[in-house]
Amino acid sequence: MTQELKTSLEETIANHKVLLFIKGTRHFPRCGFSAAVIDVFEQLGAPFETVDVLADPSIKPALASISNWPTTPQIFLGGQFVGGGDLVRELHARGELKPLVDAALAS
């Protein structure tokens, strides 16, 4: 992992209010967890961006050093790490995700 990549990821996180690091793309997720997280955010109708961690093998370890979370997907709202796929789906099921997304979008 290079410092340049870590800095680039940190800037990407800071510049997007709702950002999902996933395997694959928004229109072609390459794992079920990524597909499930995309579905949650599409249900919310919130604008979001994605980063494909499979596009470059060095992204995943650099991302893990930022979030201290080893797996993907990883969700950032308003520049802050919220959690992985399971946690985000649980927050959504309890109705707790939408207020977090709304707050991130308003910031």
N, C-alpha and C positions, 0 to 999 in steps of 0.2 A: 504494500500500500504506500502510495506517495502522499506527501503533504499536499501537493497540488490537487489530487483527487479528493482528499478529505475536505479541503477548503471549498472545492467546487460543489460537493454534496451539501456542505453547510450553507452555501449561498443559495443553492436550489431550494433547500428546506425553508430558508428565510424568505425567499421570494414567492412562495406559493402558499396560499392560506389553507388549502386542503390538498395534501400530497400523499399518494400511496406508492410505496415501493413494493412492486409485485414481480412475480415471475411471468413474463410475457407482456402483452400490451392490453390496453383497455378493451380493444375489440378482439383480441386473440390471447386470452389468459392461458398460461401453460401449466396451471395447477388448480385444483379444486378450491383451495383456500383463497387464492388470488381471485378466482371467479366469484366466490361468495362475497368477498369484500367489495368488489366492483358492484355487485348486485345491490348491496346495502346502500352504497352511495348513490347509485342510480335511483333506488326507491326513494331516497331523501330528496332527489331532484337538485342536489347541490352541485355546483361546478367543482370539478376536481381535476388534478393532473396526476399522471402516473410516470414512474421511472421503472424501466425493465432491468432488474438486477442480473438477468441472464445476458444482457447485451455486452457486458464486460465483466470477466471473472473477478476483477479487483474491486468492483462496487460492493459486493456483499460483505467482505471483511472490513472495508472502510466504513460502511454503514453501521456495522455491528460495533465499531469503536466509537461511533457517535452516540448511538442509542443504548449501548450495553444490552442489546437484545439480539440473540444469535439467529433468529429465524425470520423468514418473510412469509406473508406480507408484514410491512411496518407502516403505520399510519401516523402522520404528523398533521396537527391542526394548529394554525397560527404559529408555526415554527416550533411547536412543542411535540415531543413524542408522546403519543397516546397509548399505543400498544400494538399487539399483533392481531391477527385475524379473529381468533377466538374471543378475545376481550372486546373487540369492536362489535362483533356480532351480538355478544351478550349485552353491551351497552345499548345497541339498537333495539333488541328485544324488550328491554326494560324501559324504552323511551328516553334514555339518558343521552344518546348520541346526538340527536338533532339539536338540542340546546348548545352542545359543545361546538358543533359545526356552525350553527348560526353565530355564536360568539366569535369564532375564528374568522368568519366571513365579514363580520362587522368591524373587526379590528383593523 
